[in-house]
Amino acid sequence: MSQLAKRNSVSLRREWRLFDRDRANPEAFLKLCERMVQVGEFLLAHDVARAGLKLHPNHKSLAQRAAHALCKAGSPLTATLILEELVSSGVNDVETQSLLASAYKDLCENTNNSSKKQEYADLAIARYEQAYLGKKSMDPNGGDADNLYYPCINIAFMNFVCMNYEKAREYAATAGKMCLKILEKDEDNYWVRATQAEAFLLLGNIDEALDAYALAVDLTDAKPSYIASTRKQALQISSLYEDENIRQKITQAFPTLGIIACSGHLIDTPGKSRRFPQEAEQIVRAKIEEKLDFLGATCGYSSAACGTDIIFLEAMAERGGETHVFLPFAKDEFIQTSVARGGGDWVARFEKVLDDATSVHYVTNEGYYGDDGLFSFCNDVMLGFAAMRSRGLDEVPDLLLFWDGKKGQEGGTSEVANSWKDTFQEPQIINSNDVLALLDQIDEPPIPKGDTKPIFVKSFGDTVTALRSVKTMLFADVESFTRVNEELTAQFVEVFHGGVANMIKELNCKPEFVNSWGDSFFAVFDDLNDALKLAMNMRDFFGNGNWPELSGSGNLDVRISMHAGPVYEEFDPLLKKRNFFGRHVNQAARIEPIVLPGSVFVSETVAALVSYRYGEFDFEYAGNLELAKDFGAYPVYILQRKGY
């Protein structure tokens, strides 16, 4: 992909903000959606398709694209609901059947339940066969191989992973012949070339497969998401061969998107230890650019403090890559605490990297108030977003640090390094001591432009006791409570309140605060893991229970919502104890009314933290949804346990 093409991809979010949604035709929605899929912006692509469906509710292609984007984002269960509804309405073309089969295939891969795994595998094969054999029966001469090769190769793939090797080879050989026929007319078709490579791999022709994959990834229409999808399936196949060298060779045949998170020292301020003097900037910039080249970086995640962060964001923009910026609190206060202190032109450069950013995220739009915990929370959210993006592209992200290796303050680089190593591989480190040694060898160190004298800025919160702390808020409401007979109220309280109380006893740490009113429940947690466990246990306990006397269905499905963020803790004169308040409490509460009964909906912040640190849980994208009471539209996810 050319540098220009990469840079153009950054403007897609801006283009969507300016998109005339009320007057656009379906083709305009589809075109923008497809461009987003190509660069790996799957969740945004889903939102575009869904917005198009609101105006054009029965449009087949928009429904297909919405489901396709969800599958690519790692939400196949939600995708099946869209596609099954489409099939039940009478849409049985090759693409719809194949997309539904692909969703079942992903469910088969991700479930930990052996019987479910086989069930999903059978469903996938059946749908692929229906797409392939149904179309083939209409054209026995195979004249329409242009779209039959896709279900054909996937029948081969599913049989291969199910160890039906003879049938897998039969379909792989057929798919290979179809591809060869198409390539005689169009040798630059990425998907046909990649399918030919997969056919070779399934047949055990490894060298031919490697050659075909190399040709495919070098084509001009080899988009990042295309390559990611191809690589994922190729690695699944190669991992089933006894020869481990096959997987290694296949791994090396593919480039990755190059998802990089970055953190590091700020420019030195008076009275602090010497870690990043102004005159070291050019050396640090050169080393960051060298690392980005080595890692093949095209997608960057960082905060935007003076020093490492801004240099990284500038270098990523110069490469034509995406930049996703994360700020821990209000912009003006962040400038005062973390940017202006560098003196010179750091503030202007900060404004420029924000203007050029693909996206800018705020942990909270409120002020700093001396709450250093916001820096730690911002780092975790930023790393979580990098992990979420990598999940959609089936690759492992990298972390780049400019660091002296020493333990620092809360929210600093050492904290990021240790957190990352607990989840992923060792970070890529540029040692600041090595940079200082190089700087000391230069007779006349390079002088940056402008006034380089650092500015000492007294933090907004230096004399203010932190009023807030980061918590996780959980709201729950029983969906069928209004249908419970009045005389059974005491029994309902015993079931609902008693059941929740028993589940809380099983947690490692009790909630910081609990309140209830009728069929509703509110809890505040210091530990996200305990909140996640309680949410899933409540969902299963009430949804899978059997209380026919309380509910006609025998179930008491609950709606549960969760959000995490900085909240205020104050003494509540009514309850006579500490209570929690603030916008982030409100956001958790506003999610709850839109939750599907029997489900747990979480904010994007919680989803990012789950993606980064809580491997026993998973999530599916529900969409950019309007929250209750005109709170606004926010990305919302459906929480579940890992393995469906």
C-alpha positions, 0 to 999 in steps of 0.5 A: 500500500502506498504512503498516500493510500495509508494517509488517506485511510486516516480520514475515514472517521472524519469522513463519517462525521461529515457524511450526509446520513439523511440523504445518502443512498445505500451505495454511498453507505456501502462504499464507505463501509467497504473502505473501512473494512479494508483498513481494519476499522470493523466496528466503525464499518458495522456502525455505517452499515447499521446507519444505512439499514435504518434508512433502507431497512430491507437492503440485503447488501447493507445487512451482509456488510453489517454482519461481515464487519461484526465477524471481522471484529470478533463478534460472530454470534451477533453476526449470526442473528443478522444473517439468520434473519436475512436467510429466513426472509428468503435471501439464499444467495451464495454470499449470504450463505457463505457469510453465515457459514463463516460466522458459524466457523468462527464460533466453532473456533472460539467455543470451549464446549466440545459438543458446541464446537462440533455443532457449529462445525456441522452448521458451517459445513452445511451452509457452505455446501448449500451455497456451493452445491445449490449454485452448482446445481443451477449451473452444472458446467461451472460457468459461474466459478467467480464466486463458487471458489469461496464456499468450495475452499471453505468446505475443504477447510472445515473438513480439514480441521474436522480431520475429514482429510479425503473430503478436504483434499477433494474440495481443495483440488476443485477450488484450486482448478476454479482459481486457476481458471479465473486467474487466466483472465484476471491474475491480479485478483487478491482473493482468488490468488489467496484461495489458490494458495490455501488450496495448495496448503490443504493439499500439502504442496507447501512450496507452491502455497508459499509462492502463491501467498507471496504473489497475493500479498504483493498485489495492489488490492491486498488490503490489511484486513484481507491479509489478516483474514488470509493469514489467520486461516493459513496459520490454522491449517499449518498448525495442524501439520506435524511438521512445525516448520510449516507453520513457521514458514507460513507465518513469515509469508505474511506482513502484519498491520503493525499495531504499536502502543507507545509510552515514555519519558517526558521532556525534563523539567527543572529539579528532576532527574536527567532522563530526557533533556531537550537536546536529546530529541533528535537522537530519540526521534531517530531511534523511534523511527528506526524501531517503527521501521523494524516493527512495520508500524502503521497503526499507533496508540499513545497519549500526547505528553511533551517528549516521547508521546508527541515524537511518536505520534509525529513519526507515525503521521509522517509514515502515513499511519493511523494515530489514536490519541488518549488523554486522561482528562480535559484537554486544557488541563492536560496541556498545563500538566503534561505539555506546556512544561516542555517549553518551546513549541510543544503546545503547538505540536500537541495541537497538530498531532490532535488535529492529525489524529485518526481518533482522540479519546478522553478517559474523562472530560472533567479536570485533573484535580490532582488525581494521578490515578487517571494517568494509570487508568488512561494507560490501561484504556489505551493499551486495551484499545490497541489489544482490541484492534489487534484482536480484529486483525488476529495479530499481537500488538507491540509496545514501544518504550523510551525508558531508563528502566527505573521504577517511576511515579504512578501512571509512569512508563515503568507501570506501563512496562510491567502491565504489558509484560503480564499480558503480552510479550516483552516490550521494545525498549529504547534505553534512555541511558544509552541516549544520554551516553550518546548525547554526552559524546557529542561536542555540540548537541543539536539545539531544538527550534524555538525557546527550549527553556522548560516551564515549571508548571504547578499541577492543578491538583498539587494542593487539592486532595483528590476527590475522585477514584476510578471505579467500576459501576454495575446496574441491574434490573429484573426484566419481568418484575412487573409481572410478579404477583403482589403477594409473591413480593417477599418471595421475590426479594428472597430470590433476587436480593438473597441470590445477589447477596450469596454471590457477593459472598463468593467474590474476592473483594466485596463491592465498595458500595451496594444499594437496591430498590425493588427489582433494581441493584447498584454496586460500585467496585474497586476491582473490575474482575470482581464486577465482571464475575458478579455480572456474569453470575447474576446473568446465569443465576437468574436466566438459567434458574427455574422459578415458575411461580414468579415468572411465566417462563420460569426465568427472571432475566436481568438487564445488567450494565457496566462502566468504569471511570473516575467517580466522586465519593461523598457522604450521603445524608439520606443513606448515612454512608459513603455513596458514589456520584458523577457522570460516569455513574450516570453513564453506567445507569443510562446503559441499563435500560437499553440492555437486552433481557438476560444480557450484560452490556458494557461500555467501550472502556470496560471492553478495552480493559477486558481485552487487555487484562481479563482473559477469561471474559470476552465480548461482542459488539452491539453497536453505537447505541443511543443511551437512555434519557438523551445521554448520547450515543456510545459504543456498547458491547455484550459481555460473555465468558470466553469460549461462548 
